[in-house]
Structures are given as structure tokens and as C-alpha cells.
Amino acid sequence: MRDIGIGIVGGGYMGKAHAVAMLAVGAVFGTALRPKLQMVCATSQASADRYRADYGFARATTDWRVLLADPMVEAIVIASPQETHREIALAAFAAGKPVLCEKPLGASLADAEAMTAAAEASGLANMVGFNYIRTPASQFARRLVADGVIGRVVWFRGEHTEDFDADASQPARWRNFGTANGTMGDLSPHMINAALALIGPIATLVADVQTVHDTRPGPSGPVAVTNDDQAQFLCRFAGGAMGHLMFSRVAHGRKMGYAYEITGTTGAIRFDQEDQNAIWLYKAEGPPAERGFRKVLTGPLHPDYLPFCQGPGHGTGYQDQIIIEARDFLRAVETGQPVWPTFRDGLAVARVIEAARQSHETKAWVEVDR
């Protein structure tokens, strides 16, 4: 057991989540590496100092280069806006420091390609923060699919829908500008990652992308929204299954609509993140009159549940997903072996997003690999 110095770039929503996870992961999982919060970076000194005091960092800075150069910082968590990911990650690998980068991997396919090349050339641990797929329920669903419990998968429906931008009278803010901040850049990576993890590579797709609220109130009148509110695509997986994925930030009533349905030749699975401690499982067996979906509550027998709680049905929460993520990252650093999802897995998501954008522009089916 030894200490490892952690530096986090960004101290807001995800920066706090990662800081809390690094403080808790040793106690929860008994990791061989025990994180020490060495430095946090924020855009203003006031914010950086506040994060340092609130989260327990030893030092604070407004310059991520200072954080990277600090000899006490041995591993980096990037929790800043996606347009900053590429420069920080490339510098971190050049400095010989492993990186856990929040999703999406970069602001563009070119970013993701450059970051993956740098990660693999460095030989250092690298991971992307796709936290939702780490719930015990989704890990269990992934195992059921892999073990053939529902037979050969023939159909997948996935969505990531929320309503934080559903109110058209809400003033314009940073989320409403720039391709990377739209629904395809912000929400779709999580569900695309889930589809790839649960079903496998996507071979072809046809997509439609839409801005629902073209303008929003600004300081001096209406302001044009420059990115998308919702999108969808039909797809065919490399294994033959058909699929439909949809994403929206204007879906009234949906708070965390990360949900999927998987249909196989002998059964089916349903999951909804708003009820993240359960899956619904259907098996085509027994008397037909007695068949139906049954709710399976997660408990100590399901992946990564027991370290948090010994009681079945008591449940895990959002922060626990980030703690599981921290455990996986530390394991990759400790062993020198890749732990899913690596930057290459983040690149696979970026390729699907780029294919969807091309499909929308050409109004045609697109091969993802091209």
C-alpha cells in the first residue's frame, strides 16, 4: 500500500465528484494505491482556493501547467470543459503522468484520435469517465448479455434524455453554443458507450439531429442557439442486431433518462437510471400464462455492490459510480494494464458521433468505420 498524489483540473460538478471519490476509494475498496489530493486547478484563484479548502487539496492553482509540473502530482483527472481535454492530456502524457479524462474524450473526432495516439504511445494508464455503465445493475445486465441468458441479441433501444433545457424561456448559457456542448456532444456519449459495451460495435447508422429552441433570451434580446437539442439514429450492430438510440435535453419530465431495452431470442432486459438499483429481466421459459418481466433488485451478489453495503435492495448512488471509476483507474495505474474504458474506447464513441453527424448532413446511411 502506498500513497499516490492526485491533481484534478476543474473543481466544479465533476471535479467535486472525483475529489470525493478519491478520498473514499481506499476505504471502500481497500485499494493498494491510496490517493492524496495534492492540487486542484480552477479558472479563478478565488474558486481554486475555495475548492482546495472544501475538498481537502494541499494546494490550488489557476494554471493547469503548474499542476502538471508539480512533482507531488502523480496522476491527473481532467474534469474541465471538453475543448480543453486534448491539450491537457497530451501534456500530461508527455510529463509521464496517467490520465483519467471525463467524457467525452475530446471536443471532436480529431481530438479523440490525437489523445488516443498519445495515450498509447506513452504506455501510461488512461481511462474515460463513463460512469453510468458502472452501476451494479448495468454491470449485471452486461454479464447477462455476455453469458447468453437472453439468447442472441436481436434489438437494442437506448436513450439519454433529460429536461434541463426544456423551458424555452430559460436564458441562453454556455450549453447552447458550440457543437461540443450540444446534445450530441454532451449526452449521447454515455448511451453510445452503453450500446457498445452491452451489444458491441455499431457498423452502420442513419441519423437525424435537431435544434428545437432556435433562440433563447439574451441580455439584449433573442440569441441564436448554435447546437442541437435532440437527436436520434437507427443503427445495425456488427453482430447483426438492430438498434435505435435517442438523446434529448428538452424531454419534459426526464431527469436522468439513461435507459435501455435489450431483446434477445430467449428473453429481454430493461433498465432505467432513474431506478438505478434494479433491472427488469424476462425469460421465455415456463408456462406462457406465468411469464412476464420481473424486477431484480441489486444486492451483494451483483458486481461492485458489496463494498458499499451488505443489505440487498438498499442501493447505491451516483457518487458510488465515480468511486468505482476511481478504483478502476487506480488499478490501471498500479498494474500497468489497461482497464476499460480506455481512451481507445472513448475514440470508438467519438467515431459513432462523427458518423451520426455525417449521416444527418448527407441524409444517408453511413458506415462508422469510414
Rosetta blueprint (number, residue, H / E / L):
1 M L
2 R E
3 D E
4 I E
5 G E
6 I E
7 G E
8 I E
9 V E
10 G L
11 G L
12 G L
13 Y H
14 M H
15 G H
16 K H
17 A H
18 H H
19 A H
20 V H
21 A H
22 M H
23 L H
24 A H
25 V H
26 G H
27 A H
28 V H
29 F H
30 G L
31 T L
32 A L
33 L E
34 R E
35 P E
36 K E
37 L E
38 Q E
39 M E
40 V E
41 C E
42 A L
43 T L
44 S L
45 Q H
46 A H
47 S H
48 A H
49 D H
50 R H
51 Y H
52 R H
53 A H
54 D H
55 Y H
56 G L
57 F L
58 A L
59 R E
60 A E
61 T E
62 T L
63 D L
64 W H
65 R H
66 V H
67 L H
68 L H
69 A H
70 D L
71 P L
72 M L
73 V L
74 E L
75 A E
76 I E
77 V E
78 I E
79 A L
80 S L
81 P L
82 Q H
83 E H
84 T H
85 H H
86 R H
87 E H
88 I H
89 A H
90 L H
91 A H
92 A H
93 F H
94 A H
95 A L
96 G L
97 K L
98 P L
99 V E
100 L E
101 C E
102 E E
103 K L
104 P L
105 L L
106 G L
107 A L
108 S L
109 L H
110 A H
111 D H
112 A H
113 E H
114 A H
115 M H
116 T H
117 A H
118 A H
119 A H
120 E H
121 A H
122 S H
123 G L
124 L L
125 A L
126 N E
127 M E
128 V E
129 G E
130 F L
131 N L
132 Y H
133 I H
134 R H
135 T L
136 P H
137 A H
138 S H
139 Q H
140 F H
141 A H
142 R H
143 R H
144 L H
145 V H
146 A H
147 D L
148 G L
149 V L
150 I L
151 G L
152 R L
153 V E
154 V E
155 W E
156 F E
157 R E
158 G E
159 E E
160 H E
161 T E
162 E L
163 D L
164 F L
165 D L
166 A L
167 D L
168 A L
169 S L
170 Q L
171 P L
172 A L
173 R L
174 W H
175 R H
176 N H
177 F L
178 G L
179 T H
180 A H
181 N H
182 G L
183 T H
184 M H
185 G H
186 D H
187 L L
188 S H
189 P H
190 H H
191 M H
192 I H
193 N H
194 A H
195 A H
196 L H
197 A H
198 L H
199 I L
200 G L
201 P L
202 I E
203 A E
204 T E
205 L E
206 V E
207 A E
208 D E
209 V E
210 Q E
211 T L
212 V L
213 H L
214 D L
215 T E
216 R E
217 P E
218 G E
219 P L
220 S L
221 G E
222 P E
223 V E
224 A E
225 V L
226 T L
227 N L
228 D L
229 D L
230 Q E
231 A E
232 Q E
233 F E
234 L E
235 C E
236 R E
237 F E
238 A L
239 G L
240 G L
241 A L
242 M E
243 G E
244 H E
245 L E
246 M E
247 F E
248 S E
249 R L
250 V L
251 A L
252 H L
253 G L
254 R L
255 K L
256 M L
257 G E
258 Y E
259 A E
260 Y E
261 E E
262 I E
263 T E
264 G E
265 T L
266 T L
267 G E
268 A E
269 I E
270 R E
271 F E
272 D E
273 Q H
274 E H
275 D H
276 Q L
277 N L
278 A E
279 I E
280 W E
281 L E
282 Y E
283 K E
284 A L
285 E L
286 G L
287 P L
288 P H
289 A H
290 E H
291 R L
292 G L
293 F L
294 R E
295 K E
296 V E
297 L E
298 T L
299 G L
300 P L
301 L L
302 H L
303 P L
304 D L
305 Y L
306 L L
307 P L
308 F L
309 C L
310 Q L
311 G L
312 P L
313 G L
314 H L
315 G L
316 T L
317 G L
318 Y H
319 Q H
320 D H
321 Q H
322 I H
323 I H
324 I H
325 E H
326 A H
327 R H
328 D H
329 F H
330 L H
331 R H
332 A H
333 V H
334 E H
335 T H
336 G L
337 Q L
338 P L
339 V L
340 W L
341 P L
342 T L
343 F H
344 R H
345 D H
346 G H
347 L H
348 A H
349 V H
350 A H
351 R H
352 V H
353 I H
354 E H
355 A H
356 A H
357 R H
358 Q H
359 S H
360 H H
361 E H
362 T H
363 K L
364 A L
365 W L
366 V E
367 E E
368 V L
369 D L
370 R L
